[in-house]
Amino acid sequence: MRKIQRAPIEVFNLSFLDIISCAFGAVVMLVLLAKNGEQGTEHGPNNLSLSIQEVLSAQIFIEELQGALSDKQRQLLAALNQSASSTQQLQDLESSIPRAQKTLQQLQDKAQSLRQEIRLANAKLNVPNSTDIPDDDVGGIPTDAQYVIFVIDNSGSMSFGNSWRTVTNVVSDILSNHPQMKGFQIMAADGGFMYPGTEGQWLSDSTSFRKKAIARMASFTGGGSEPEKGISRAIKLYKKKPGKISLYVFGDDYRQSNLDGVVSSITSQNKQADGTAKIRIHGIGFARRQGNSQQYAAFMQAITKRNRGAFVGLNF
């Protein structure tokens, strides 16, 4: 049998080189791929932990925003409720204004009516052939005095708000109803003078000075309710002055227990040599629901009857 002759095997032939080249390329490819994989996961597990922390932080921030939003909603609701309450208060106030205006008008009408009553009473007492003695039935006050003294209780009960305005209006009316007046004076019930330094003197009567005196009365407050002191001091300072003098006592309170003794003392001080009263003393009483208005009225009625005067009661 004939042997077949085969070509010798070459280890480093072209196919082998191809395989080696492919293998080398594969290795290079794996290296490159591995490098790319490392770059894509640069932080590895640390990057994942960081992402979780960021998510948790975002959730906390969202919860804080939700809490702030809830607070703002509550504030908005409170503001709306307050606005509604303010609106209701405004409506209540607006509805009360007409009632207040009506009440004010009623008080003004009543004051005007009282002034008219005083004027009518004065007119009746100044008709021709009228006597010099006031008519107790009419309750009027003669206005023939040449000089007028006001002794006014300017304590808190009298000088508060509209009450004091009523007092100043009555003073103005009395001044206007004395056509023969030459001078006047304004004192406090406790004996002080509205114009310090004019004790025992007369304030000159003129239209302009009357207005100034009435305006000054707005600040003439803060005294005590002691009309007996003011009356006694006025008699002491003006009893010997010439001319016809009338003294008007304004008040709503009297607290002395020895009423008869005080009345007798004042009457004795005011008596002239012929036994008549030199200064005609009138009383203007302002009635109140509380206080000693009735005792003041009793005191002044006793004083006026013994000193040629008259007593008129008014309501605040």
Secondary structure as UniProt FT lines:
FT   TURN            11..12
FT   HELIX           14..40
FT   HELIX           45..125
FT   TURN            128..129
FT   TURN            136..139
FT   STRAND          147..152
FT   TURN            156..158
FT   HELIX           162..176
FT   TURN            179..180
FT   STRAND          183..188
FT   TURN            189..190
FT   TURN            196..197
FT   TURN            199..200
FT   STRAND          203..204
FT   HELIX           207..216
FT   HELIX           217..219
FT   HELIX           227..238
FT   TURN            239..240
FT   STRAND          245..251
FT   HELIX           259..269
FT   TURN            273..274
FT   STRAND          280..287
FT   HELIX           293..306
FT   TURN            307..308
FT   STRAND          311..315
//
